Amino acid sequence: MTGEDIVFPHVVSLLCLRGSARVKFDMQEFTIEKDDYGILMPGHVFRRISCSDDFAYARVFISAEMVSELKTHAFSHDSDKFNYAPHCHLTDVQAKRMMELLDLLEAIASHDTDDVQLRRQILLSHLAVGYEFISYYRREQDKEWAESRSAKLYTQFCDLVVEHYKENRNVNFYAGLMHYDARYFSKVFRQYSNGLSPLEWIQQYVATQAKLIMDLHPEQTVKETAFQLGFPTTANFCRYFKRATGIYPQAYKERRG
């Protein structure tokens, strides 16, 4: 849906088949075009800003349970590169190979068999192969990322916020986890975030999570949402949401309702 923030609970693998789209991932904008391949990691914010009339894509969702198993031998060592640069451009031949793999994954997932564990193992092995393909295809791009201090800092910060936002929303906390002075951290962060401060990033992320909860559970009270997000009081949550969005949570619920 265009213009809506989405936080996926699973990995999303996407191949652009034709056309183009302008998207935002973790507050950064990207253009996706034909033969671009993307991997969106769980918990991060995605928004489709606009797209051409002929925009089309193929995608695969990888469940949280399967991602946990993949992390033991695939995602564990360098999955943060997908947060820094969630997409890469493939050649026609490479895109064709990835499309064949996506078709194969769909066929395996929908195969009528009583041996669920066997199907799961086959899926995992093919997903691992696909991961190695993509890692090889984007190797030059990843070399540039490895040499960028601000990109690595930005990526690490995003991952930490996804993990800890319910328990802590203080910039000093995250700077401390990364062993940076808070002032220096904010300066380097702005160099990569197009001027967005770490605090503004945290506020936007928390507000997005709050909106998603209220959209999914309209019957839930503001107090319950505040508790779910780890705020000590409803008033504290309401002030925080107002600073980030310009309106109070109850007004947001009424607009959406």
Wavefront OBJ file of the C-alpha trace (Angstrom):
o trace
v 0.000 0.000 0.000
v 1.453 3.364 -1.044
v 2.150 5.850 1.753
v 1.736 3.394 4.634
v 4.549 2.394 6.999
v 4.922 -1.379 7.264
v 6.982 -3.403 9.727
v 7.262 -7.009 8.621
v 7.650 -9.731 11.284
v 9.535 -11.877 8.769
v 12.106 -11.602 5.980
v 10.750 -10.355 2.656
v 12.648 -11.269 -0.510
v 11.610 -9.229 -3.554
v 12.582 -9.102 -7.245
v 11.386 -6.215 -9.429
v 10.098 -7.625 -12.730
v 9.288 -4.358 -14.494
v 8.619 -0.694 -13.884
v 9.987 1.232 -10.922
v 9.055 2.322 -7.399
v 10.260 4.872 -4.899
v 10.440 3.391 -1.397
v 11.662 4.313 2.050
v 13.482 1.829 4.265
v 14.414 2.830 7.817
v 13.774 6.498 6.916
v 16.055 6.381 3.845
v 14.715 6.633 0.298
v 15.625 4.262 -2.548
v 14.503 3.761 -6.130
v 13.737 0.178 -7.159
v 13.897 -0.661 -10.858
v 13.691 -3.713 -13.100
v 16.071 -6.513 -12.033
v 16.628 -4.973 -8.591
v 16.584 -7.581 -5.829
v 15.822 -6.720 -2.220
v 15.862 -8.432 1.152
v 13.984 -6.703 3.972
v 14.877 -7.887 7.456
v 12.282 -8.288 10.260
v 11.339 -5.328 12.429
v 12.524 -2.584 10.085
v 10.250 0.096 8.648
v 9.293 -0.016 4.962
v 7.118 2.384 2.961
v 6.237 2.491 -0.737
v 6.129 6.174 -1.692
v 5.162 5.874 -5.351
v 5.385 3.462 -8.273
v 4.965 3.408 -12.028
v 1.769 2.033 -13.565
v 3.608 -1.033 -14.875
v 5.399 -1.816 -11.600
v 5.410 -5.568 -10.904
v 7.433 -7.779 -8.597
v 7.829 -11.309 -7.293
v 8.260 -11.834 -3.556
v 8.776 -14.551 -0.958
v 8.040 -14.305 2.766
v 10.316 -16.233 5.122
v 8.756 -16.931 8.520
v 10.355 -15.877 11.794
v 10.848 -19.543 12.756
v 12.651 -20.308 9.519
v 14.744 -17.150 9.824
v 15.928 -18.354 13.242
v 17.157 -21.578 11.657
v 18.771 -19.740 8.752
v 20.698 -17.522 11.167
v 22.663 -20.517 12.368
v 24.460 -20.853 9.044
v 23.463 -18.014 6.690
v 22.265 -14.698 8.098
v 24.301 -14.757 11.288
v 27.588 -13.267 10.078
v 26.583 -10.328 7.874
v 22.834 -9.841 7.692
v 23.337 -6.181 8.665
v 24.328 -5.459 5.063
v 20.655 -5.820 4.119
v 19.822 -2.966 6.474
v 22.494 -0.703 5.005
v 21.570 -1.521 1.387
v 18.418 -3.634 1.254
v 18.543 -3.959 -2.528
v 21.044 -4.479 -5.331
v 20.883 -4.467 -9.123
v 21.250 -7.778 -10.970
v 22.174 -8.529 -14.547
v 19.510 -10.087 -16.775
v 21.104 -13.505 -16.298
v 21.318 -13.101 -12.515
v 17.713 -11.898 -12.296
v 16.595 -14.917 -14.336
v 18.404 -17.260 -11.953
v 16.824 -15.634 -8.899
v 13.366 -15.821 -10.481
v 13.904 -19.527 -11.121
v 14.868 -19.952 -7.460
v 11.772 -18.049 -6.277
v 9.572 -20.246 -8.467
v 11.269 -23.330 -7.057
v 10.741 -22.149 -3.474
v 7.046 -21.617 -4.180
v 6.764 -25.097 -5.705
v 8.480 -26.695 -2.695
v 6.340 -24.760 -0.194
v 3.102 -25.763 -1.910
v 4.069 -29.380 -2.567
v 1.525 -31.834 -1.217
v 3.485 -34.051 1.142
v 2.918 -35.527 4.576
v 6.585 -35.154 5.500
v 6.538 -31.534 6.693
v 10.013 -31.746 8.215
v 11.526 -32.933 4.936
v 9.888 -30.075 3.051
v 11.192 -27.636 5.647
v 14.749 -28.915 5.287
v 14.573 -28.688 1.491
v 13.300 -25.095 1.767
v 16.097 -24.174 4.171
v 18.773 -25.620 1.899
v 17.445 -23.732 -1.126
v 17.121 -20.499 0.848
v 20.740 -20.849 1.945
v 21.777 -21.290 -1.692
v 19.806 -18.179 -2.663
v 21.502 -16.225 0.109
v 24.927 -17.230 -1.187
v 23.932 -16.204 -4.724
v 22.859 -12.739 -3.583
v 25.936 -12.314 -1.384
v 28.103 -13.063 -4.413
v 26.128 -10.813 -6.775
v 26.394 -7.803 -4.466
v 29.977 -8.356 -3.303
v 31.347 -5.102 -4.768
v 28.537 -3.083 -3.232
v 29.189 -4.675 0.140
v 32.890 -3.797 -0.026
v 31.921 -0.131 -0.207
v 29.614 -0.571 2.777
v 32.369 -2.220 4.831
v 34.581 0.836 4.313
v 31.914 3.356 5.351
v 32.025 4.169 9.062
v 28.795 6.201 9.009
v 26.941 3.440 7.141
v 28.041 0.798 9.644
v 27.125 3.038 12.571
v 23.700 3.760 11.063
v 23.025 0.076 10.455
v 24.099 -0.954 13.940
v 21.943 1.762 15.476
v 18.854 0.682 13.501
v 19.295 -2.924 14.591
v 19.698 -1.923 18.233
v 16.573 0.256 18.185
v 14.563 -2.608 16.668
v 15.762 -4.808 19.521
v 15.455 -2.392 22.469
v 12.918 0.344 21.610
v 10.347 -0.930 24.120
v 12.771 -0.730 27.016
v 14.814 2.352 26.107
v 14.307 5.347 23.797
v 17.301 7.405 24.946
v 20.064 8.278 22.452
v 22.750 8.012 25.160
v 21.734 4.397 25.752
v 22.375 3.421 22.120
v 25.552 5.471 21.836
v 26.805 3.665 24.946
v 26.017 0.243 23.503
v 28.160 1.145 20.480
v 30.895 2.697 22.684
v 30.521 6.178 21.195
v 30.305 9.576 22.802
v 26.677 10.674 22.288
v 27.599 13.989 20.643
v 30.069 12.390 18.233
v 27.609 9.602 17.487
v 24.870 12.095 16.588
v 27.232 14.008 14.287
v 28.285 10.895 12.357
v 24.712 9.597 12.252
v 23.436 12.791 10.612
v 26.004 12.410 7.829
v 24.279 9.252 6.684
v 20.659 9.988 7.612
v 20.212 13.132 5.496
v 20.152 15.318 8.593
v 17.767 13.214 10.694
v 18.947 13.045 14.309
v 19.113 9.740 16.230
v 16.339 10.941 18.553
v 14.079 11.812 15.604
v 14.770 8.373 14.112
v 13.797 6.655 17.371
v 10.636 8.754 17.690
v 9.545 7.984 14.130
v 10.198 4.282 14.625
v 8.261 4.098 17.906
v 5.387 6.111 16.406
v 5.253 3.711 13.459
v 5.069 0.735 15.808
v 2.303 2.448 17.778
v 0.296 3.124 14.610
v 0.634 -0.487 13.528
v -0.624 -1.745 16.881
v -3.606 0.634 16.820
v -4.410 -0.302 13.210
v -4.256 -4.027 13.916
v -6.151 -3.801 17.233
v -8.636 -0.920 16.999
v -10.520 -2.286 19.988
v -7.453 -1.865 22.177
v -7.327 1.185 24.465
v -4.561 3.798 24.334
v -3.527 2.653 27.814
v -3.082 -0.917 26.574
v -1.024 0.285 23.604
v 1.188 2.354 25.907
v 1.776 -0.685 28.120
v 2.554 -2.874 25.093
v 5.209 -0.385 23.938
v 6.833 -0.188 27.361
v 5.780 3.316 28.402
v 5.469 3.854 32.175
v 2.191 5.799 31.886
v -0.476 6.554 29.289
v 0.265 10.283 29.586
v 3.934 9.663 28.822
v 3.026 7.709 25.699
v 0.520 10.344 24.540
v 3.093 13.138 24.829
v 5.697 11.050 23.017
v 3.315 10.168 20.175
v 2.230 13.827 19.856
v 5.846 15.007 19.529
v 6.513 12.441 16.809
v 3.298 12.775 14.790
v 1.652 16.079 15.691
v -1.514 14.404 17.030
v -2.487 12.381 20.096
v -3.025 8.590 19.889
v -6.777 8.861 20.464
v -7.092 11.346 17.592
v -5.167 8.953 15.364
v -7.495 6.088 16.315
v -10.562 8.206 15.570
v -9.198 9.198 12.162
v -8.509 5.597 11.254
v -11.777 4.345 12.679
l 1 2 3 4 5 6 7 8 9 10 11 12 13 14 15 16 17 18 19 20 21 22 23 24 25 26 27 28 29 30 31 32 33 34 35 36 37 38 39 40 41 42 43 44 45 46 47 48 49 50 51 52 53 54 55 56 57 58 59 60 61 62 63 64 65 66 67 68 69 70 71 72 73 74 75 76 77 78 79 80 81 82 83 84 85 86 87 88 89 90 91 92 93 94 95 96 97 98 99 100 101 102 103 104 105 106 107 108 109 110 111 112 113 114 115 116 117 118 119 120 121 122 123 124 125 126 127 128 129 130 131 132 133 134 135 136 137 138 139 140 141 142 143 144 145 146 147 148 149 150 151 152 153 154 155 156 157 158 159 160 161 162 163 164 165 166 167 168 169 170 171 172 173 174 175 176 177 178 179 180 181 182 183 184 185 186 187 188 189 190 191 192 193 194 195 196 197 198 199 200 201 202 203 204 205 206 207 208 209 210 211 212 213 214 215 216 217 218 219 220 221 222 223 224 225 226 227 228 229 230 231 232 233 234 235 236 237 238 239 240 241 242 243 244 245 246 247 248 249 250 251 252 253 254 255 256 257
